[in-house]
Amino acid sequence: MRGPSPGSKGLPRELSVGAVAARSGVAVSTLHFYEAEGLIAGHRTASNHRRYGRDVLRRIAVIRVAQRAGIPLKEIAAALGSLPASRTPNAQDWARLAARWKDDLDDRIARLARLRDQMATCIGCGCLSIRDCPLRNPFDALGAGGAGARILDPQPDDGSGRA
């Protein structure tokens, strides 16, 4: 590690991957993944050791909070890409990122609330196969294919309403 920067109270200017992992609570493999996905950046020293600026700790915190909120990594990467490189994200940055994600989160919350409310009726009947089941067969999409056991077909559900 490089020596302390002026005014940093003896803290190193750059951190090893192990130090970042220890301080952020994120596994080294996760840090490598984040870097490969463009979420964080580091560099290699002349002796081929990975080093990160101290700003990466706040960026990792932003990533983890966004992930917990269900924000896809591609959206997190795009949002972090809008921030100045090698600068610790600040409160204004976080406010801008949170506002960027708010509508999507509100939409997902509303969809989950509708799903939760619809589940009560399906749990009540327990069949999950009735013609108008809003969870398993919305708008009777399976009926368009005629008779048969398509629900038992081993093909994965692609989200189109066909099993």
Sequence and secondary structure as in RCSB ss.txt:
>XXXX:A:sequence
MRGPSPGSKGLPRELSVGAVAARSGVAVSTLHFYEAEGLIAGHRTASNHRRYGRDVLRRIAVIRVAQRAGIPLKE
IAAALGSLPASRTPNAQDWARLAARWKDDLDDRIARLARLRDQMATCIGCGCLSIRDCPLRNPFDALGAGGAGAR
ILDPQPDDGSGRA
>XXXX:A:secstr
   B TTSTT BSEEEHHHHHHHHT  HHHHHHHHHTTSS  EE TT  EEEETHHHHHHHHHHHHHHTT  HHH
HHHHHHTS TTS   HHHHHHHHHHHHHHHHHHHHHHHHHHHHHHHHHHH  S STT TTTSGGGGGGGG SS G
GG SS   SSS  
